Amino acid sequence: MLKEVLAAVGLIGIIAAFPAAAGAEEASEPEKAVHVCVHDPSIFEDGDGTFYLVGSHTASASSEDLIAWTQLNFDYGQGKDLPFYGNLQESLARPFAWAGFDDGDCAGNGYAVWAPDLIWNPYYLWEDGREGAYMLYLCTSSTWRRSCISYMVSREIEGEYRFGDTIVYSGFTKNGEYDGKSTRDTSWDNDYLNLKELVEKGAANGGIDEVSDNWFNADGSWNHTYAPNAIDPNVFFDASGERLYLSYGSWSGGMFLLELDRRTGEAIYPGTDGTDEASGNFIDRYFGLHLIGGDHQSGEGPYISYDAETGYYYLYCTYGGLMSSGGYNMRLFRSENVTGPYLDAAGNNAADNKTNGDKYGIKLIGNYAFYDQVGKRAAGHNSQLNATDGSRYLIYHQRFDIKPQLEAHEVRVHQQFMNEDLWPVTAVYEYRGEQPGHYEEEELTGSYEFINHGRKTDGDMLETTMITLEEDHTVTGSVTGSWECIESGKGYDYCTIIIGDVTYKGIFFRQHKENADPDPVMTFTAIGSDNTCIWGSKAEAADAELLTGIVAESLKKVILETAKAHGQLPDEMNGCTITWKSADEAVITNEGLILSPAEKSKVDLTAVISCQDTVLERTYHVTVKP
């Protein structure tokens, strides 16, 4: 999959060398990881210690250690004898009648099966009286609005799953208008859907009180600014372990929460509209409680995970477009109640996210690149695992910054740890079996590649700069401030970094980098009070080649900004000295002073970067305007 694609553009050597730890952090040559391609990966830990991933297009994988993965099914295959699904056209005939098979915007692309979620439900009641089932919730879709959520059940994790029911539909209308490239009758009361049956039952008998005017525009068309797109199911138990919930939704009217009958897996519809007492969020009679989004604000893939240690429900979702240039990025909120309110680190309520979406939610990972490593793009649509051994993991699909731009993707697993404020911070590098510990101060001080993931949702690559954690606990370099290390009592060290008026809290963690280097490096990861996350990866003092390489890359932006201002270029950066050689001293002097020419001029400018015994020359093509 991705390795074959990268081989074509000459990057296979970098990806193939991604290391996987064999155990403790002292291991000098960790084993290589085995990656798989599962879009929108949802993680499940079975009782025998096997981990499963299920994802869009029926892709699936398994692992014994979260490091080496085995692909169980690639995207779709032949649509028959698939793991979990069997024969798709037979198993999913009911949801395909409304949305999915070779229809609408998906015409010609076969099966539109998206973003499943797998759970073990010990309360499920079979016809023969036995209890307990593996339940697979999934969605099928034909357009960005006409979708539905269904479930399948099995007694065995890799056994034959039988279809249960379809519980939530979206994209229906009063006027039956066509959507996408389809000629499907979209009337709410046709036999494809369950709405007519629910109205006949009425709210008192488990149905709903009439169709809602909120679902439709004045002309009878679907009101996508209010109602959700019924995709991206996530199923979980509450803190009591007894009440089962479904979170779901995308863009359109946002993301919603429905309680499920734990005995049957069916939805427990509110029946009437209302307001939730705990969160103040509105409740729709059919779609459930509104969590986040609306007015077609960016956001999809809700995933709620309850953490018994902290007492919080953590709500993850993803903003932006899923392609490598779309700015896909994960956001994080939390609540003490399953229904909310879900707040971010800055105190914003997720339910208010209808405009200026980037203000809401902690942005976990942007488009970034460390020196001598493949750049990463569009990390998103995650799941999260609180493993039975007490460890925590963030699981998501990752695209890459390669030219020509390709849309290949792989699953990434990063360990998580709770910071002082009980937010889960995400490790800088992939999980390789390492565990953080207590570190001496001399292990922490020094220069770090530094990334601030920001708050924006865009396709730009983030700037990687250098900072130094000084012995006097100041921070110098591209940003300035202070830092400290505190023993957490959890087996690892807290870190606090203050930059300007933002306080970042996280941990220090020695990890293996994602390149051919076998030696681990110190890292830090922290969440800020302004909803940004910062990462640091230490550049050892002896690694002069790395330092000069980072300076050479950083100078691209410095030269561009200095040329605009007709200013003075630096003679030192990150502990390296810089001298300049100009091809035209009438425009740029050999001392690095950029003059204002009479007309636009192009100059070849060479930087000679020296660090210890390493000297690197890099030539830049500079345009200087009057």
Phi and psi in degrees as a GROMACS rama.xvg file:
@    title "Ramachandran Plot"
@    xaxis  label "Phi"
@    yaxis  label "Psi"
@TYPE xy
-63.0415  -36.2543  LEU-2
-63.8968  -39.3275  LYS-3
-65.1055  -39.2137  GLU-4
-64.6875  -45.2039  VAL-5
-68.1982  -30.209  LEU-6
-60.3426  -33.7738  ALA-7
-67.7673  -23.8169  ALA-8
-112.139  14.4753  VAL-9
80.8964  20.1926  GLY-10
-110.055  5.0663  LEU-11
-61.4019  -31.7744  ILE-12
-62.95  -33.2213  GLY-13
-74.7673  -49.7862  ILE-14
-65.2202  -41.7339  ILE-15
-63.724  -22.8127  ALA-16
-91.2183  2.86159  ALA-17
-55.7853  125.913  PHE-18
-87.9669  157.59  PRO-19
-131.812  126.674  ALA-20
-72.2368  142.993  ALA-21
-87.1227  -16.0368  ALA-22
178.108  -114.49  GLY-23
-69.7745  163.581  ALA-24
-66.9911  -17.3079  GLU-25
-71.9928  -15.045  GLU-26
-57.4756  123.525  ALA-27
-86.0571  -27.0003  SER-28
-130.231  80.9371  GLU-29
-65.7387  151.747  PRO-30
-68.1815  155.715  GLU-31
-72.371  147.188  LYS-32
-77.0014  158.519  ALA-33
-118.582  110.157  VAL-34
-92.7368  158.386  HIS-35
-134.983  164.577  VAL-36
-109.558  105.269  CYS-37
-136.415  107.142  VAL-38
-75.5809  140.8  HIS-39
56.0619  54.6263  ASP-40
-70.8784  130.953  PRO-41
-113.229  126.383  SER-42
-93.4273  143.807  ILE-43
-143.661  130.089  PHE-44
-102.478  118.156  GLU-45
-83.8469  165.079  ASP-46
-65.1092  -20.4781  GLY-47
-89.5438  6.57379  ASP-48
90.282  4.02683  GLY-49
-87.682  139.033  THR-50
-105.23  136.717  PHE-51
-120.527  144.706  TYR-52
-117.722  131.464  LEU-53
-122.668  142.837  VAL-54
-151.394  -173.509  GLY-55
-62.2787  155.441  SER-56
63.9184  23.1117  HIS-57
69.1976  12.1563  THR-58
-67.1589  147.004  ALA-59
-154.744  161.581  SER-60
-157.795  165.39  ALA-61
-142.303  160.914  SER-62
-156.473  153.774  SER-63
-98.6921  -13.554  GLU-64
-140.403  4.93847  ASP-65
68.461  10.7367  LEU-66
-116.686  -54.4071  ILE-67
-100.021  119.431  ALA-68
-111.535  148.819  TRP-69
-114.527  125.918  THR-70
-75.6334  119.524  GLN-71
-86.3989  -39.3329  LEU-72
-150.196  133.528  ASN-73
-83.295  177.613  PHE-74
-53.8559  115.715  ASP-75
67.2515  -52.0251  TYR-76
63.9807  -135.808  GLY-77
-95.8238  -0.20436  GLN-78
79.4321  7.27715  GLY-79
-132.118  150.375  LYS-80
51.8943  42.0053  ASP-81
-86.2135  147.081  LEU-82
-55.8417  134.859  PRO-83
75.6633  -41.406  PHE-84
-99.5823  -24.0685  TYR-85
67.7047  -131.15  GLY-86
-88.8894  112.53  ASN-87
-59.6675  -46.9011  LEU-88
-63.7399  -30.6029  GLN-89
-82.4115  -46.8109  GLU-90
-63.9185  -38.7014  SER-91
-110.847  30.3374  LEU-92
-58.5818  -37.9944  ALA-93
-65.288  -55.1413  ARG-94
-66.7757  -31.2509  PRO-95
-65.3712  -22.7451  PHE-96
-64.4432  -26.4139  ALA-97
-101.621  -44.0156  TRP-98
-156.456  135.947  ALA-99
137.958  -67.3301  GLY-100
-80.5882  110.711  PHE-101
50.2275  47.9045  ASP-102
-140.137  153.796  ASP-103
62.0058  -137.603  GLY-104
-66.1977  -15.5714  ASP-105
-95.9407  7.76793  CYS-106
-58.4935  132.761  ALA-107
88.72  -8.69404  GLY-108
-108.086  8.88809  ASN-109
76.878  -122.22  GLY-110
-94.3795  122.25  TYR-111
-100.074  77.6627  ALA-112
-107.779  126.882  VAL-113
-129.733  146.527  TRP-114
42.4017  62.1875  ALA-115
-75.9174  168.042  PRO-116
-141.507  134.818  ASP-117
-113.748  135.757  LEU-118
-145.82  151.284  ILE-119
-96.7996  123.44  TRP-120
-114.383  103.32  ASN-121
-70.1748  -12.104  PRO-122
-96.3474  -8.50286  TYR-123
-59.3587  135.14  TYR-124
-110.437  118.015  LEU-125
-83.4338  164.813  TRP-126
-60.8901  -31.0289  GLU-127
-86.271  6.6924  ASP-128
93.4669  -10.0303  GLY-129
-71.9249  153.365  ARG-130
-116.774  152.242  GLU-131
100.26  129.578  GLY-132
-154.309  147.311  ALA-133
-80.0229  127.528  TYR-134
-119.723  125.731  MET-135
-110.823  110.478  LEU-136
-96.4638  136.572  TYR-137
-146.337  167.948  LEU-138
-130.58  150.107  CYS-139
-122.987  151.746  THR-140
-150.511  144.404  SER-141
-113.424  -26.9903  SER-142
-142.36  -177.961  THR-143
-71.1135  -1.72266  TRP-144
-132.684  -29.2966  ARG-145
-92.5365  102.71  ARG-146
-147.73  174.428  SER-147
-160.238  156.456  CYS-148
-115.112  130.256  ILE-149
-130.134  174.761  SER-150
-142.027  156.413  TYR-151
-130.16  155.862  MET-152
-134.735  152.484  VAL-153
-154.403  154.02  SER-154
-85.8219  -18.9022  ARG-155
-120.708  143.551  GLU-156
-60.844  -40.9872  ILE-157
-109.57  23.2419  GLU-158
-86.6338  -166.333  GLY-159
-81.9394  120.711  GLU-160
-94.0451  133.251  TYR-161
-105.914  149.691  ARG-162
-69.6556  137.248  PHE-163
-98.2773  -73.0673  GLY-164
-167.746  167.318  ASP-165
-105.251  128.349  THR-166
-114.039  -23.3987  ILE-167
-137.606  130.443  VAL-168
-118.417  154.442  TYR-169
-142.401  164.074  SER-170
87.7409  7.31387  GLY-171
-81.0492  160.564  PHE-172
-137.059  172.045  THR-173
-88.8892  -26.4317  LYS-174
-100.745  -3.28088  ASN-175
72.5818  15.9425  GLY-176
-61.0965  151.065  GLU-177
-76.6483  155.15  TYR-178
-135.745  156.349  ASP-179
57.379  -136.955  GLY-180
-101.797  25.5512  LYS-181
-102.731  159.01  SER-182
-117.331  26.764  THR-183
-74.2404  134.541  ARG-184
-71.1389  118.205  ASP-185
-98.9143  14.802  THR-186
-58.7987  138.847  SER-187
-64.0953  -26.3768  TRP-188
-100.306  15.6947  ASP-189
-80.1278  170.636  ASN-190
-78.3977  -4.52919  ASP-191
-67.2567  -31.692  TYR-192
-103.067  174.808  LEU-193
-104.875  5.10175  ASN-194
-69.7473  -42.246  LEU-195
-60.8344  -40.8879  LYS-196
-64.4091  -40.6224  GLU-197
-67.5652  -38.6654  LEU-198
-65.0516  -40.339  VAL-199
-63.2281  -35.3684  GLU-200
-68.1607  -44.2991  LYS-201
83.8239  158.433  GLY-202
-61.4321  -33.5429  ALA-203
-67.4695  -19.1472  ALA-204
-117.472  25.6826  ASN-205
91.0939  6.2487  GLY-206
-103.398  -145.028  GLY-207
-134.476  157.127  ILE-208
-87.9613  92.4403  ASP-209
61.4024  165.487  GLU-210
-75.1342  152.836  VAL-211
-95.9561  136.359  SER-212
-64.0752  -22.3118  ASP-213
-64.6182  -22.6885  ASN-214
-76.7829  -15.6617  TRP-215
-125.887  149.874  PHE-216
-78.9717  174.192  ASN-217
-59.0638  -29.8703  ALA-218
-89.0274  6.03465  ASP-219
89.9764  0.0301132  GLY-220
-79.5019  167.397  SER-221
-67.4616  129.939  TRP-222
-92.5456  87.0936  ASN-223
-74.3324  -12.6992  HIS-224
-77.2302  -18.9623  THR-225
-104.605  -47.344  TYR-226
-92.4097  150.513  ALA-227
-82.9129  165.616  PRO-228
-88.3441  122.296  ASN-229
-79.7858  74.0865  ALA-230
-136.199  176.383  ILE-231
60.4723  57.4527  ASP-232
-70.9757  144.137  PRO-233
-137.865  125.514  ASN-234
-117.476  134.181  VAL-235
-154.954  158.066  PHE-236
-93.5668  151.544  PHE-237
-79.3858  -173.352  ASP-238
-60.4551  -30.475  ALA-239
-74.8626  -17.414  SER-240
74.9674  11.0682  GLY-241
-118.929  -22.2828  GLU-242
-106.32  131.204  ARG-243
-104.188  135.465  LEU-244
-130.883  153.404  TYR-245
-120.281  121.64  LEU-246
-104.323  147.409  SER-247
-166.347  173.239  TYR-248
120.66  167.322  GLY-249
-164.977  134.943  SER-250
39.5045  -132.367  TRP-251
35.2575  -123.331  SER-252
-82.9679  3.61845  GLY-253
102.195  -155.727  GLY-254
-114.702  142.873  MET-255
-129.383  168.735  PHE-256
-131.175  127.867  LEU-257
-125.13  136.194  LEU-258
-79.6034  146.041  GLU-259
-114.696  151.371  LEU-260
-76.4767  114.192  ASP-261
-66.7773  -21.405  ARG-262
-78.4685  -29.7426  ARG-263
-119.654  -23.0205  THR-264
85.1793  -2.5452  GLY-265
-76.4957  158.41  GLU-266
-73.9186  143.547  ALA-267
-101.933  94.8147  ILE-268
-72.1929  138.159  TYR-269
-57.1103  -32.7972  PRO-270
87.4273  -41.8794  GLY-271
-131.997  156.323  THR-272
-74.4263  154.73  ASP-273
-172.361  -164.246  GLY-274
-132.142  132.204  THR-275
-73.6933  130.393  ASP-276
-66.5352  -39.1623  GLU-277
-73.8287  -44.4356  ALA-278
-100.821  -23.7574  SER-279
80.2741  3.49538  GLY-280
-75.853  151.21  ASN-281
-77.6043  152.692  PHE-282
-117.519  126.279  ILE-283
-95.079  139.564  ASP-284
-56.7044  -28.7692  ARG-285
-111.159  -47.2231  TYR-286
-80.6996  -19.1085  PHE-287
98.595  -154.993  GLY-288
-87.1125  132.57  LEU-289
-76.5998  127.852  HIS-290
-100.953  -48.9968  LEU-291
-160.904  147.855  ILE-292
88.8492  -170.022  GLY-293
133.116  167.083  GLY-294
56.2884  29.5163  ASP-295
62.5769  31.8265  HIS-296
-71.4495  142.268  GLN-297
-53.6982  135.041  SER-298
155.609  136.931  GLY-299
-160.413  178.053  GLU-300
62.1678  48.2425  GLY-301
-63.4241  140.76  PRO-302
-143.687  115.881  TYR-303
-108.299  130.028  ILE-304
-130.575  125.824  SER-305
-89.8107  133.986  TYR-306
-113.292  110.999  ASP-307
-65.9939  -29.7569  ALA-308
-68.04  -40.0754  GLU-309
-96.0265  -21.4961  THR-310
79.6568  13.237  GLY-311
-108.231  148.367  TYR-312
-92.5958  127.079  TYR-313
-105.576  124.021  TYR-314
-105.768  116.574  LEU-315
-104.176  148.162  TYR-316
-155.412  172.861  CYS-317
-126.611  131.436  THR-318
-98.5057  162.435  TYR-319
89.2587  -178.204  GLY-320
-90.0562  144.215  GLY-321
-74.0286  -15.284  LEU-322
-74.2694  167.023  MET-323
-60.7399  -26.1742  SER-324
-97.5472  4.23424  SER-325
-89.8984  -2.0461  GLY-326
75.4826  18.7436  GLY-327
-48.9836  127.691  TYR-328
-157.532  144.692  ASN-329
-86.1341  144.233  MET-330
-125.05  155.826  ARG-331
-134.743  134.849  LEU-332
-133.991  172.024  PHE-333
-151.774  161.65  ARG-334
-154.381  151.905  SER-335
-85.1668  -11.0816  GLU-336
-119.35  145.01  ASN-337
-62.4331  -29.126  VAL-338
-91.2931  -1.5459  THR-339
100.498  -173.105  GLY-340
-75.078  142.269  PRO-341
-94.5336  118.641  TYR-342
-114.392  156.485  LEU-343
-101.226  -174.444  ASP-344
-66.3167  -24.3507  ALA-345
-90.0807  -0.114005  ALA-346
88.8353  7.75366  GLY-347
-76.3622  141.968  ASN-348
-87.9554  124.568  ASN-349
-56.3745  -33.7776  ALA-350
-65.7963  -18.5071  ALA-351
-85.9233  -2.0203  ASP-352
-76.614  83.5792  ASN-353
-124.545  -17.0644  LYS-354
-140.189  159.668  THR-355
48.379  54.4214  ASN-356
-57.7014  -30.5423  GLY-357
-65.413  -16.3043  ASP-358
-69.0277  -24.6944  LYS-359
-102.744  131.409  TYR-360
91.9141  143.559  GLY-361
-73.1611  121.125  ILE-362
-81.3666  118.308  LYS-363
-83.6212  -46.3532  LEU-364
-146.35  128.145  ILE-365
-103.227  -162.005  GLY-366
-85.4145  115.576  ASN-367
-140.788  164.954  TYR-368
-152.831  129.448  ALA-369
-91.5953  157.07  PHE-370
-58.4833  136.683  TYR-371
62.9671  25.9704  ASP-372
-133.201  151.129  GLN-373
-62.4161  131.053  VAL-374
-67.0791  149.554  GLY-375
-112.685  141.212  LYS-376
-135.454  153.851  ARG-377
53.5787  48.5148  ALA-378
-73.2604  124.321  ALA-379
-173.239  -172.685  GLY-380
42.6448  70.7948  HIS-381
-96.246  165.213  ASN-382
-121.108  175.852  SER-383
-143.227  141.802  GLN-384
-122.508  124.569  LEU-385
-99.7933  97.4307  ASN-386
-71.5659  162.416  ALA-387
-65.8104  -21.3234  THR-388
-87.407  4.63712  ASP-389
94.0268  -7.62294  GLY-390
-81.0835  160.141  SER-391
-127.164  146.988  ARG-392
-145.163  144.636  TYR-393
-106.251  126.558  LEU-394
-121.623  129.528  ILE-395
-155.602  169.331  TYR-396
-99.7529  145.241  HIS-397
-126.291  131.811  GLN-398
-102.465  175.728  ARG-399
-132.172  152.291  PHE-400
-92.4146  85.1391  ASP-401
-130.126  153.28  ILE-402
-119.723  134.387  LYS-403
-64.6406  151.383  PRO-404
-63.7321  122.75  GLN-405
-115.851  155.868  LEU-406
-102.74  16.6307  GLU-407
-61.4139  150.757  ALA-408
-145.709  158.347  HIS-409
-141.355  159.637  GLU-410
-77.3769  139.914  VAL-411
-123.728  140.299  ARG-412
-122.925  116.815  VAL-413
-119.299  135.731  HIS-414
-72.5594  153.878  GLN-415
-125.539  152.863  GLN-416
-141.774  147.962  PHE-417
-80.9777  130.28  MET-418
-85.7536  -174.795  ASN-419
-60.3003  -30.4042  GLU-420
-94.7394  12.8235  ASP-421
65.3177  34.9195  LEU-422
-102.931  135.967  TRP-423
-75.9602  113.592  PRO-424
-91.1385  146.521  VAL-425
-103.016  129.101  THR-426
-58.2764  148.884  ALA-427
-66.2393  -43.7705  VAL-428
-111.8  164.201  TYR-429
-55.8115  153.139  GLU-430
-69.578  128  TYR-431
-131.366  22.5863  ARG-432
89.6457  -4.12494  GLY-433
-68.8966  155.553  GLU-434
-131.199  136.796  GLN-435
-71.3738  159.714  PRO-436
-143.064  -159.609  GLY-437
-94.6387  135.647  HIS-438
-121.813  146.826  TYR-439
-73.3945  153.184  GLU-440
-61.3441  -33.6938  GLU-441
-67.4599  -19.5779  GLU-442
-75.2296  -22.4754  GLU-443
-94.3834  -34.7258  LEU-444
-70.7665  152.11  THR-445
132.429  -173.092  GLY-446
-89.5323  141.528  SER-447
-131.432  137.937  TYR-448
-64.6459  134.125  GLU-449
-126.681  130.481  PHE-450
-130.128  126.119  ILE-451
-104.624  117.646  ASN-452
-74.4554  -9.6265  HIS-453
66.4166  -162.019  GLY-454
-127.855  -7.30386  ARG-455
-75.0171  150.296  LYS-456
-109.741  95.0439  THR-457
-151.688  172.965  ASP-458
-90.0164  6.11872  GLY-459
-74.7967  147.266  ASP-460
-76.9105  138.568  MET-461
-72.6535  154.583  LEU-462
-81.926  131.147  GLU-463
-100.658  121.137  THR-464
-121.436  -171.112  THR-465
-124.212  138.543  MET-466
-132.1  164.674  ILE-467
-127.622  129.465  THR-468
-88.4094  104.773  LEU-469
-80.2585  161.064  GLU-470
-64.4518  -26.4406  GLU-471
-86.447  13.3024  ASP-472
69.8315  22.6852  HIS-473
-96.2185  160.11  THR-474
-111.21  127.296  VAL-475
-126.104  166.645  THR-476
116.769  -136.289  GLY-477
-67.8653  -22.3404  SER-478
-134.777  159.883  VAL-479
-127.557  152.404  THR-480
168.33  -143.958  GLY-481
-140.076  162.245  SER-482
-145.872  157.713  TRP-483
-153.238  159.354  GLU-484
-122.108  131.754  CYS-485
-130.757  135.3  ILE-486
-69.2048  129.707  GLU-487
-87.1218  -20.1558  SER-488
80.8853  4.52439  GLY-489
-113.179  10.8415  LYS-490
93.9669  -0.450106  GLY-491
-142.967  171.46  TYR-492
-102.651  130.619  ASP-493
-72.273  148.626  TYR-494
-124.473  142.927  CYS-495
-125.529  125.442  THR-496
-124.779  125.31  ILE-497
-109.265  120.154  ILE-498
-124.896  114.47  ILE-499
61.9373  -128.378  GLY-500
-100.808  15.7749  ASP-501
-108.694  129.891  VAL-502
-104.464  123.717  THR-503
-106.812  132.999  TYR-504
-126.773  132.303  LYS-505
-166.197  -140.499  GLY-506
-141.344  159.216  ILE-507
-93.8252  147.279  PHE-508
-159.461  119.448  PHE-509
-84.6432  123.008  ARG-510
-135  166.499  GLN-511
-87.3247  134.793  HIS-512
-73.1774  161.932  LYS-513
-94.4814  58.1145  GLU-514
-149.237  -162.569  ASN-515
-77.8996  -8.25534  ALA-516
-66.8731  119.803  ASP-517
-79.5403  -14.9064  PRO-518
-89.4759  135.72  ASP-519
-72.487  158.643  PRO-520
-128.607  156.151  VAL-521
-73.4603  140.247  MET-522
-132.872  163.737  THR-523
-136.275  149.924  PHE-524
-138.945  135.461  THR-525
-154.344  150.147  ALA-526
-105.346  134.743  ILE-527
-97.2148  159.116  GLY-528
-68.2639  -8.43674  SER-529
-105.276  15.3464  ASP-530
76.9275  12.8842  ASN-531
-101.514  155.966  THR-532
-117.271  143.762  CYS-533
-121.656  146.413  ILE-534
-126.769  146.5  TRP-535
-134.432  139.512  GLY-536
-128.843  119.41  SER-537
-71.2956  134.863  LYS-538
-99.9694  108.333  ALA-539
-59.9759  147.687  GLU-540
-57.493  -31.8147  ALA-541
-78.2079  -10.8628  ALA-542
-88.0931  69.3719  ASP-543
-66.6848  -33.2786  ALA-544
-63.1918  -41.48  GLU-545
-64.453  -44.132  LEU-546
-63.1724  -45.0859  LEU-547
-66.2  -35.2634  THR-548
-64.8314  -40.4124  GLY-549
-66.7252  -41.3943  ILE-550
-61.2065  -43.6579  VAL-551
-59.4745  -40.0292  ALA-552
-70.8303  -40.5756  GLU-553
-65.4685  -29.6599  SER-554
-66.5521  -21.5722  LEU-555
-54.8512  -49.7966  LYS-556
-72.4919  -38.3179  LYS-557
-61.2115  -44.2017  VAL-558
-64.8181  -42.6425  ILE-559
-59.5688  -47.9274  LEU-560
-69.1483  -37.0352  GLU-561
-69.448  -36.8604  THR-562
-63.2243  -36.4985  ALA-563
-65.5055  -34.738  LYS-564
-93.9871  -4.44984  ALA-565
52.6882  53.1483  HIS-566
-111.681  -162.341  GLY-567
-102.105  126.235  GLN-568
-75.7233  151.245  LEU-569
-73.5031  153.83  PRO-570
-109.235  5.63922  ASP-571
-154.41  141.658  GLU-572
-158.799  128.581  MET-573
51.7338  39.4421  ASN-574
82.211  0.68756  GLY-575
-104.724  143.241  CYS-576
-92.3913  148.662  THR-577
-130.761  127.6  ILE-578
-118.77  159.053  THR-579
-122.814  146.751  TRP-580
-129.52  119.442  LYS-581
-109.216  140.348  SER-582
-80.2455  -11.6687  ALA-583
-150.01  95.6025  ASP-584
-72.1228  -8.62508  GLU-585
-74.2517  -15.5812  ALA-586
-112.609  -47.5958  VAL-587
-131.967  124.645  ILE-588
-80.4777  164.965  THR-589
-70.2161  -9.03558  ASN-590
-91.6139  1.01266  GLU-591
86.4317  16.6612  GLY-592
-90.2915  123.108  LEU-593
-94.2017  116.953  ILE-594
-89.7293  175.56  LEU-595
-105.124  102.338  SER-596
-75.8526  166.119  PRO-597
-70.2887  -29.2494  ALA-598
-143.85  165.593  GLU-599
-57.2084  130.54  LYS-600
-131.105  147.063  SER-601
-113.401  129.292  LYS-602
-132.204  136.742  VAL-603
-85.2191  120.532  ASP-604
-120.461  125.88  LEU-605
-108.864  129.508  THR-606
-101.185  130.354  ALA-607
-104.233  108.687  VAL-608
-105.243  122.764  ILE-609
-121.273  132.511  SER-610
-144.581  116.517  CYS-611
54.3888  -121.588  GLN-612
-98.1059  6.91653  ASP-613
-99.7077  131.071  THR-614
-126.301  127.77  VAL-615
-124.726  129.803  LEU-616
-107.558  132.56  GLU-617
-135.139  128.088  ARG-618
-101.58  134.185  THR-619
-118.448  141.609  TYR-620
-95.8442  108.504  HIS-621
-109.415  130.508  VAL-622
-103.807  125.02  THR-623
-118.26  122.561  VAL-624
-96.3624  156.5  LYS-625
